[in-house]
Amino acid sequence: MLALGPVRRKRTARLIVSYVVSLVVTLALLVWWIVYVVLSASRISELAGRLGTTEGGPHWTVLIVGTVLFGLLVLGLTYQLAQALGERNYSRRQEEFVSNITHEMRSPLTAIKLHAQTLQQEDVPADERQRSLDFIVQQASRMETLVDNVLESSRLVARRKRLPLEPVALAPFFAAYFEEARAGVERRGVRLATDVATEAVVMGTPDALHRIMTNLIENAVRFSARGGEVRCRVADERAAVRIEVEDDGIGIPPGELPKIFDRFYQIGREISDRRGGTGLGLSIVAGLVKEMRGRVQAFSQQDKPGTRFVIILPIAGGRP
């Protein structure tokens, strides 16, 4: 895929050169049109007189109409260029996604195969056999999560089968969720700090909330160093619930913040090449939060480490 980079850049350069040439030709024709109409003003007025329309300076009408048409042509060319560049950019992200998810799935498959081969050997100690079985289950769960993310992302894009919203009490949900998630986070050398201060009920589904939190925490852990901390806070706020996930990681460049919820989008190569990922997690978060009638934002400061994600969900029926 990396070999396609120069080819893609050449095609993009040719596209831009074609646009510039077309724009120059269009502007040259516009100048020619203006000069021609001005020099032919008397002839145009004479022709208009024969047609019985001499009021308002007919050459000015011809000049304005022509200029507007040329202006529309320039706008059309610019729009076509923007569309073509957007399609190329989206295609590049799709190619990167295929490469990334292939890499993400190859690692657990290799590990599963290795441990399965270990189990095929005779006289494997019981403790080692159990470790291999546990590892196989863990890596299979990782692959299952990857597949689920791809399917969920496709559902959100196609807008099929919207979430069957139901009342979800957040206090028991988060108590159970954080107990489940803590071991996996801390196994990767990152501390998980939680603060749940809500008695609210929101309209959603436990599966959707689980997926939202898992993607946000996974994202935070991925960009955190060992020994770092991920902080999760849940609190009532007027007629809504505020859910925060914050880390002390490398942060997000301000220029990339508006794009991070786009499908297939990944933070700059100097980060994504080192950290992995599929580019689907945050787009799934945004899609599910929207289906739950909420909103999500990301905050990161240039001079400070870390990123903070904030989700606002409306409380079912107003205040708890």
C-alpha positions as CSV (number, residue, x, y, z in Angstrom):
1,M,0.0,0.0,0.0
2,L,2.9,2.4,0.8
3,A,4.1,2.0,-2.9
4,L,0.8,3.5,-4.0
5,G,1.7,6.8,-2.3
6,P,3.8,8.3,-5.1
7,V,1.3,7.2,-7.7
8,R,-1.6,8.7,-5.8
9,R,0.4,12.0,-5.3
10,K,1.1,12.1,-9.1
11,R,-2.6,11.6,-9.9
12,T,-3.6,14.3,-7.4
13,A,-1.0,16.7,-8.8
14,R,-2.3,16.0,-12.3
15,L,-5.8,16.7,-11.1
16,I,-4.8,20.0,-9.6
17,V,-2.8,21.0,-12.7
18,S,-5.9,20.3,-14.8
19,Y,-8.0,22.5,-12.5
20,V,-5.5,25.3,-12.7
21,V,-5.3,25.1,-16.5
22,S,-9.1,25.1,-16.8
23,L,-9.4,28.0,-14.4
24,V,-6.8,30.0,-16.3
25,V,-8.5,29.3,-19.6
26,T,-11.9,30.3,-18.1
27,L,-10.6,33.6,-16.7
28,A,-8.9,34.3,-20.0
29,L,-12.2,33.8,-21.8
30,L,-13.9,36.0,-19.2
31,V,-11.4,38.8,-19.8
32,W,-11.9,38.4,-23.6
33,W,-15.7,38.5,-23.1
34,I,-15.5,41.7,-21.1
35,V,-13.2,43.4,-23.7
36,Y,-15.3,42.2,-26.6
37,V,-18.6,43.4,-25.1
38,V,-17.1,46.8,-24.2
39,L,-15.7,47.3,-27.7
40,S,-18.9,46.1,-29.3
41,A,-21.2,48.3,-27.1
42,S,-22.5,50.4,-30.1
43,R,-23.1,47.3,-32.2
44,I,-25.0,45.6,-29.4
45,S,-27.1,48.7,-28.8
46,E,-27.9,48.9,-32.5
47,L,-28.9,45.2,-32.5
48,A,-31.0,45.8,-29.4
49,G,-32.6,48.8,-31.1
50,R,-33.7,46.6,-34.0
51,L,-35.3,44.2,-31.5
52,G,-37.0,47.1,-29.7
53,T,-35.1,46.7,-26.3
54,T,-32.9,49.7,-25.9
55,E,-33.6,50.6,-22.3
56,G,-31.0,50.2,-19.5
57,G,-27.9,49.9,-21.7
58,P,-28.2,46.4,-23.4
59,H,-24.4,45.9,-23.5
60,W,-24.3,46.1,-19.7
61,T,-27.0,43.4,-19.5
62,V,-25.0,41.2,-21.9
63,L,-21.8,41.9,-19.9
64,I,-23.4,41.0,-16.6
65,V,-25.1,37.9,-17.8
66,G,-21.9,36.6,-19.4
67,T,-19.8,37.4,-16.3
68,V,-22.3,35.5,-14.1
69,L,-22.2,32.5,-16.4
70,F,-18.4,32.5,-16.3
71,G,-18.5,32.9,-12.5
72,L,-20.8,29.8,-12.3
73,L,-18.4,27.9,-14.5
74,V,-15.5,28.7,-12.1
75,L,-17.6,27.6,-9.1
76,G,-18.5,24.4,-10.9
77,L,-14.8,23.6,-11.6
78,T,-13.9,24.3,-8.0
79,Y,-16.7,22.1,-6.8
80,Q,-15.6,19.3,-9.1
81,L,-12.1,19.6,-7.8
82,A,-13.2,19.5,-4.2
83,Q,-15.4,16.4,-4.9
84,A,-12.6,14.6,-6.6
85,L,-10.1,15.4,-3.9
86,G,-12.6,14.3,-1.2
87,E,-13.2,11.0,-3.0
88,R,-9.5,10.4,-3.3
89,N,-9.0,11.1,0.4
90,Y,-11.8,8.8,1.4
91,S,-10.4,6.1,-0.9
92,R,-7.0,6.5,0.7
93,R,-8.6,6.1,4.2
94,Q,-10.4,2.9,3.1
95,E,-7.1,1.5,1.8
96,E,-5.4,2.3,5.1
97,F,-8.4,0.8,7.0
98,V,-8.0,-2.5,5.1
99,S,-4.3,-2.5,5.8
100,N,-4.8,-1.6,9.5
101,I,-7.5,-4.1,10.2
102,T,-5.6,-6.9,8.4
103,H,-2.6,-6.1,10.7
104,E,-4.9,-5.9,13.8
105,M,-6.4,-9.4,13.0
106,R,-3.1,-11.0,12.0
107,S,-1.6,-10.5,15.4
108,P,-4.3,-12.4,17.4
109,L,-4.5,-15.1,14.7
110,T,-0.8,-15.7,14.9
111,A,-1.0,-15.8,18.7
112,I,-3.9,-18.2,18.7
113,K,-2.1,-20.5,16.2
114,L,1.0,-20.5,18.3
115,H,-0.8,-21.4,21.5
116,A,-3.0,-24.0,19.8
117,Q,0.2,-25.6,18.5
118,T,1.5,-25.6,22.1
119,L,-1.7,-27.4,23.2
120,Q,-1.1,-30.1,20.5
121,Q,2.1,-31.1,22.1
122,E,2.2,-34.0,24.5
123,D,3.0,-33.7,28.2
124,V,2.2,-30.0,28.4
125,P,2.0,-28.9,32.1
126,A,-1.4,-28.1,33.4
127,D,-0.6,-24.5,34.3
128,E,0.9,-23.9,30.8
129,R,-2.1,-25.5,29.2
130,Q,-4.4,-23.2,31.1
131,R,-2.4,-20.1,30.2
132,S,-2.6,-21.1,26.5
133,L,-6.3,-21.6,26.8
134,D,-6.8,-18.3,28.5
135,F,-4.7,-16.5,25.9
136,I,-6.7,-18.1,23.1
137,V,-10.0,-16.9,24.6
138,Q,-8.5,-13.4,25.1
139,Q,-7.3,-13.1,21.5
140,A,-10.6,-14.6,20.2
141,S,-12.4,-11.9,22.1
142,R,-10.2,-9.3,20.6
143,M,-11.0,-10.5,17.1
144,E,-14.7,-10.6,18.0
145,T,-14.5,-6.9,19.0
146,L,-12.8,-6.0,15.8
147,V,-15.5,-7.7,13.7
148,D,-18.3,-6.2,15.8
149,N,-16.8,-2.7,15.3
150,V,-16.8,-3.2,11.5
151,L,-20.4,-4.5,11.5
152,E,-21.5,-1.6,13.8
153,S,-19.8,1.0,11.6
154,S,-21.4,-0.4,8.5
155,R,-24.8,-0.3,10.2
156,L,-24.4,3.3,11.3
157,V,-23.3,4.4,7.8
158,A,-26.2,2.5,6.1
159,R,-28.6,3.9,8.8
160,R,-30.2,0.5,9.1
161,K,-32.0,-0.9,12.1
162,R,-31.7,2.1,14.5
163,L,-31.1,1.4,18.2
164,P,-34.2,0.2,20.1
165,L,-34.0,2.9,22.8
166,E,-35.0,1.8,26.3
167,P,-34.5,3.3,29.8
168,V,-31.0,2.5,31.2
169,A,-30.1,3.3,34.8
170,L,-26.6,4.6,34.7
171,A,-25.4,3.9,38.3
172,P,-25.7,0.1,38.1
173,F,-24.5,0.0,34.5
174,F,-21.3,1.9,35.3
175,A,-20.7,-0.1,38.5
176,A,-20.7,-3.3,36.6
177,Y,-18.9,-1.9,33.5
178,F,-16.0,-0.4,35.4
179,E,-15.5,-3.6,37.5
180,E,-15.3,-5.5,34.2
181,A,-13.0,-3.0,32.4
182,R,-10.6,-2.3,35.2
183,A,-8.6,-5.6,34.9
184,G,-8.1,-5.3,31.2
185,V,-6.9,-1.6,31.5
186,E,-4.5,-2.2,34.4
187,R,-3.1,-5.3,32.8
188,R,-1.7,-3.0,30.2
189,G,0.1,-0.9,32.8
190,V,-2.5,2.0,33.0
191,R,-4.5,2.9,36.0
192,L,-8.3,3.4,35.7
193,A,-9.8,6.0,38.0
194,T,-13.6,6.3,38.2
195,D,-16.0,8.6,39.8
196,V,-19.7,7.9,39.3
197,A,-22.1,10.4,40.8
198,T,-25.4,9.9,39.1
199,E,-28.9,8.4,39.7
200,A,-30.1,9.3,36.2
201,V,-31.8,7.1,33.6
202,V,-31.1,7.7,29.9
203,M,-32.7,6.4,26.7
204,G,-30.3,4.0,25.1
205,T,-29.2,0.4,25.3
206,P,-26.6,-1.3,27.6
207,D,-24.8,-2.7,24.5
208,A,-24.4,0.8,23.0
209,L,-23.2,2.3,26.2
210,H,-20.8,-0.6,26.6
211,R,-19.4,-0.1,23.1
212,I,-19.1,3.7,23.6
213,M,-17.2,3.4,26.8
214,T,-15.0,0.5,25.5
215,N,-14.0,2.5,22.4
216,L,-13.2,5.6,24.4
217,I,-11.2,3.8,27.1
218,E,-9.4,1.7,24.5
219,N,-8.5,4.9,22.6
220,A,-7.2,6.5,25.9
221,V,-5.1,3.4,26.8
222,R,-3.6,3.1,23.4
223,F,-2.2,6.6,23.5
224,S,-1.1,6.4,27.1
225,A,2.3,5.4,28.4
226,R,2.7,2.6,30.9
227,G,2.2,4.1,34.4
228,G,-0.3,6.6,33.1
229,E,-3.9,7.1,34.2
230,V,-7.3,7.1,32.5
231,R,-10.0,9.0,34.4
232,C,-13.7,8.4,33.9
233,R,-16.3,10.7,35.5
234,V,-20.1,10.4,35.3
235,A,-22.2,13.2,36.9
236,D,-25.7,14.8,36.5
237,E,-25.8,18.2,34.8
238,R,-29.2,19.9,34.8
239,A,-31.4,17.8,32.5
240,A,-28.5,15.8,31.2
241,V,-25.7,13.4,32.2
242,R,-22.1,14.3,31.6
243,I,-19.7,11.4,30.9
244,E,-16.0,12.2,30.6
245,V,-13.0,10.0,29.6
246,E,-9.6,11.7,30.1
247,D,-6.1,10.5,29.7
248,D,-2.5,11.9,30.2
249,G,-1.3,10.6,26.8
250,I,0.2,12.4,23.9
251,G,-2.8,14.5,23.1
252,I,-4.4,15.4,19.7
253,P,-3.1,18.3,17.5
254,P,-5.8,21.1,17.5
255,G,-6.0,21.0,13.7
256,E,-7.1,17.3,13.8
257,L,-9.8,17.6,16.5
258,P,-12.6,18.4,14.0
259,K,-11.8,15.3,12.0
260,I,-11.3,12.6,14.6
261,F,-14.9,11.4,14.6
262,D,-14.8,10.8,10.8
263,R,-15.0,7.2,9.6
264,F,-11.5,5.7,8.9
265,Y,-9.8,8.8,10.1
266,Q,-6.7,8.3,12.2
267,I,-4.4,10.9,13.9
268,G,-1.3,11.8,11.9
269,R,1.0,9.1,10.7
270,E,3.7,9.9,13.3
271,I,1.2,8.6,15.8
272,S,-1.0,6.1,14.0
273,D,1.9,4.1,12.5
274,R,3.2,3.6,16.0
275,R,-0.1,3.0,17.8
276,G,-2.2,1.0,15.4
277,G,-6.0,1.0,15.3
278,T,-8.7,0.8,12.6
279,G,-10.0,4.3,12.5
280,L,-13.5,3.1,13.4
281,G,-13.8,3.5,17.1
282,L,-14.5,7.2,17.5
283,S,-16.8,7.3,14.5
284,I,-18.8,4.5,16.2
285,V,-18.9,6.5,19.4
286,A,-20.2,9.6,17.6
287,G,-22.8,7.6,15.7
288,L,-24.2,5.8,18.8
289,V,-24.2,9.0,20.9
290,K,-26.2,10.7,18.1
291,E,-28.7,7.8,18.0
292,M,-29.1,8.2,21.8
293,R,-29.9,11.9,21.1
294,G,-26.7,13.1,22.7
295,R,-23.5,14.8,21.6
296,V,-19.8,14.1,22.0
297,Q,-16.8,16.5,21.9
298,A,-13.0,16.1,22.2
299,F,-10.7,18.6,23.9
300,S,-6.9,18.7,23.8
301,Q,-4.5,21.6,24.5
302,Q,-1.4,22.3,22.5
303,D,0.8,22.9,25.5
304,K,-0.6,20.2,27.8
305,P,-0.6,16.3,27.5
306,G,-3.8,14.3,27.3
307,T,-7.2,14.3,25.7
308,R,-10.6,14.7,27.2
309,F,-13.8,13.3,25.6
310,V,-17.1,14.6,26.9
311,I,-20.5,13.0,26.2
312,I,-23.7,14.7,27.0
313,L,-26.8,12.5,27.1
314,P,-30.3,13.8,28.0
315,I,-31.9,12.4,31.1
316,A,-35.1,10.4,30.3
317,G,-38.1,12.5,31.4
318,G,-35.9,15.4,32.6
319,R,-34.1,15.6,35.9
320,P,-33.7,12.4,37.9
